[in-house]
Amino acid sequence: MIDIFLRTLPFFAIIGLGYWAGYTRFFTAEATAYLTKFVFYFALSAMLFRFAANLDMAAVFNGRLIAGYLWGTAFVYGIATAVAFLRGLNVQVAAIEAQCAVIGNVGFLGLPMFVILFGEQSIGPMMLVLATDLIVFSSLIVILINGVRDGRMRPAVLKTVGLGLVRNPMIVAISAGMLWSAFAIPVPAVMNDFLTVLGGAATPGALFAIGASLAGKSAERIEVAGWLTFCKLVLHPLFVAVSVLVIFPLKPYEATIVVAAAAMPVAGNVFMLAQHYGVAAKRVSAAILFSTAISILTFPLVVSWVSPS
């Protein structure tokens, strides 16, 4: 556990450096927004495309992995939703809280960190986890909130979901890379070098941007944030572990990657959705702040628990 903690510490140290830069206003909110945009649209997309294009997608696709992660995640989603309803919350707030309980920072924090921690072979399982989060759960919250507000399901809602997916650069990069791989098109050396250099900025850039953005998060609704942090950092990896180790058993390495992905703190895009719809943004902000800070300790514990070595 100590070894894993020491290996993950540099990643969280960069997040801490970003937090300091944002907190002291050395990095303004505008600067953070532009850095985030660079990482999101260029560096991370380049890294994702390069890995996907160089993968054997027939070997990477794993229906059992998707089913295992989906089952465990859906179970925790249901728990968070049920608790929200028992507290008298409406559908929109319940949907936001459920999103906090299961959507981790797989894109900005998980993908760059796992490549260094677990090797490039981790990118395949991580892509499947990320695609499940984006296609299933990110679409679900849009459908729920818009459906409640309109009083019925309209075709426009499905259009919004579809446009959201095709405009997401991570989905575009993964899909384009998979198509490149499926057609067995060789990646030219110059192109591969270009993607390697640009993608190399994803890890430090993403981690620094996470920290800088956390400096603007509030710590209100502490009791709710504590519950959502517990769901994300404890219940989510626990139920995913049960799913991929017992119900849909995976190979030890794959199970480790999937459970570790479930142990990621709450993703920043949940706050973006909450802010966009004007629903419970402050509690999401606090949940992101709490879960990111606490995951410094819980992530190594989860990896140590589930790792075969």
HELIX and SHEET records of a PDB file:
HELIX    1   1 ILE A    2  TYR A   23  1                                  22    
HELIX    2   2 ALA A   29  PHE A   38  1                                  10    
HELIX    3   3 VAL A   39  ALA A   43  3                                   5    
HELIX    4   4 LEU A   44  ALA A   53  1                                  10    
HELIX    5   5 MET A   57  VAL A   60  1                                   4    
HELIX    6   6 GLY A   63  LEU A   86  1                                  24    
HELIX    7   7 VAL A   91  VAL A  102  1                                  12    
HELIX    8   8 VAL A  106  GLY A  110  3                                   5    
HELIX    9   9 LEU A  111  PHE A  118  1                                   8    
HELIX   10  10 GLU A  120  SER A  122  5                                   3    
HELIX   11  11 ILE A  123  THR A  132  1                                  10    
HELIX   12  12 ASP A  133  PHE A  137  3                                   5    
HELIX   13  13 SER A  138  ASP A  150  1                                  13    
HELIX   14  14 PRO A  155  VAL A  166  1                                  12    
HELIX   15  15 PRO A  169  ALA A  182  1                                  14    
HELIX   16  16 ALA A  189  GLY A  199  1                                  11    
HELIX   17  17 ALA A  202  LEU A  214  1                                  13    
HELIX   18  18 ILE A  222  PHE A  230  1                                   9    
HELIX   19  19 CYS A  231  LEU A  235  3                                   5    
HELIX   20  20 HIS A  236  VAL A  242  1                                   7    
HELIX   21  21 SER A  243  ILE A  247  3                                   5    
HELIX   22  22 PRO A  252  ALA A  262  1                                  11    
HELIX   23  23 GLY A  268  TYR A  277  1                                  10    
HELIX   24  24 ALA A  281  VAL A  306  1                                  26    
END                                                                             
